[in-house]
Amino acid sequence: MKRKWLSVLLVGAMTLSLAACSGSSDSKKEDKKGSEEGGHKLSIMAWDPAFNIPAIQAAADDYKENVDSEFELEILEQAASEDIETAITTAGSAGDYSNLPDIVLFQDHYIHRYVADYPDAWTPLGDIDIQLG
């Protein structure tokens, strides 16, 4: 059950990132990693090599094995969640999100502030239908 949950989490995150990249914006690179139409590679910024990163890697491995054999995940390990917050703040202040990865791992209690402060960095997922098994 835990493995299936991790797979669902990664599929949702990948759906989010692909949906996020489907819109056109001058501040986003057109050829960014997984953002290409039909791309099989995504990047994620995460921290905590004892928990978050192994969970993300397990989900990526399961996705590759069961969904897309060409899938690649690039994990950009950060020392702490604050490093991700700094990257978002820097990109948002400059109005250039092209250097950010496809997915960022955030602490729940901070995400609302960053969504409000930098609305162009995110894509709403309310209309996306994700099939769970």
C-alpha positions, 0 to 999 in steps of 0.5 A: 500500500505504501509503495502504491501511495508513493507511485500515486504521489509521483504521478500526481506531481508529474501531472502537475509539472507537465500541466504547469509547463503546458502554458506559454510564458516568456519566462519559462524555457521552452526546452526545459527537461520534462517540459517538452511535449512527450518528455520523459525527464523531470527534475525535483528540488527536495531535501532530507536524504533520510526521508523525502529523497528516498520516498521520491526515488522509490516513487520514481522507480515504481513509475519507471517500472510500471508506467514509463520505462524511459522516465528519468528523475533528476533529484536536486538535493538541497540542504534544507527546505529554506534553500527551496524557499530562497530559490522560489523567492529569487526566481519570483522577484526576478520574474524568471522561473526558467532556472527552477526544476519541474517540481519543488518539495515544500513545507505545508505551512509555507506553500500558501504564502508562496502561492500568493506572493508568486502566482505565476510560478504555480499551476492550479490542478483543480480540473485535472482528473488523476486516475488512482489505480 
